[in-house]
Amino acid sequence: MVDVATRTKVQQAALAVAAVFALVGVLGFIPGVTTGYDRMTFAGHESGAMLLGVFMVSILHNIVHLLFGVAGFLMARTAAGARAYLIGGGAIYLVLWLYGLVIDKTSDANFVPLNTADDWLHFVLGVGMIGLGVALGKRAAVR
């Protein structure tokens, strides 16, 4: 078990990001927080569920958020793992942003599902996670 006082800033950031992903994954399964809950599908653009009434979600989308949270909790055990989680996860989210920009939102390619709000959130997450991993990871490497 890692002592909280000995965690690096990059580990703390990775844990915070992981906690947000896990929370979002859970909230996606809560009616009321997720509007159109009764129209949620496992996957696909037909899912009528919207987290906070803004972001399209499906069972698959919620599971992905939960898995990203679990990965962050596991990888944050070391500074190198935390840095890899933030930078690698950020890169994945930038790829998802680009994917969301180029696909036809009404096609089967939108299997996650994504809407414009998801796309831009993915951009912010990608840039933010990479920024945290680079900035805070350098400090941890200097130690």
Buried (B, 14 or more C-beta within 10 A) or exposed (E): EEEEEEBBBBBBBBBEBBBBBBEBBBBBBEEEBBBBBEEBBEBBBEBBBBBEEEBBBBBBBBBBBBEBBBBBBEBBBBBBBBBBBBBBBBBBBBEBBBBBEEBEBEEEEBBBBBBEBBBEBBBEBBBBBBBBBBEBBEEBEEE
